[in-house]
Amino acid sequence: MTSYSDFSPSFDEAAMARKSYLDWERANAEEMAEYVYRRRSVDLSFLVGEAVKNELTESERKVVKKVYYDRKSLTETAKELGVNKSTADRTLKRAVGKLRKCLCYVIKYQYNLREVPFLPLAVREALALDALRSYSPSGFGERLYKLRRSENIGLEEFSRAVSVSEKRLRRLESGSEAPNVAELLAFSGFFKTTVDYLLTGK
């Protein structure tokens, strides 16, 4: 008998998702359509992570990890893997082709489309978001950036939600300025995390 996972949300999960959206909506950060679009991108990044682990060969996975997750150039990737650049390039193209094939129908379903002209862009964005989750930030600014981008939240929307100017947020994320107590409380409340994590990563 073939077993499969039931991905339908439980009652508690549905209630939590609704509460999360209502909290976000109350912050006047985005409308329902914008929220749904943002969440689709985040969900797609989880799926692309699964596809990288389960659908690629070991050599394809290594090249994808180097290029998309470690942000290495093809030249650097080829050197570190001990292959020539053309081999690395062919392997990367083959791997990305597999990922696009895996996700094509998901994207069609999510966006109610017959064709997906933006498929390459969607897969690239999903890989970037998945890579961000595996990234270990070293300071407050990087942790704030990771939390925001992992949820695919734009700077403008985040600024409205936490009542901190975009200019100030850029400086905080770049590490050129330190947060004050009110900002720390706003950020920790928004992301449902602790001030300790924001400051120390623990």
Secondary structure, 3 states (H helix, E strand, C coil): CCCCCCCCCCHHHHHHHHHHHHHHHHCCCCCHHHHHHHHHHHHHHHHHHHHHHHHCCHHHHHHHHHHHHCCCCHHHHHHHHCCCHHHHHHHHHHHHHHHHHHHHHHHHHHHCCCCCCCHHHHHHHHHHHHHHHHCCCCCHHHHHHHHHHHCCCCHHHHHHHHCCCHHHHHHHHHCCCCCCHHHHHHHHHHHCCCHHHHHHCC
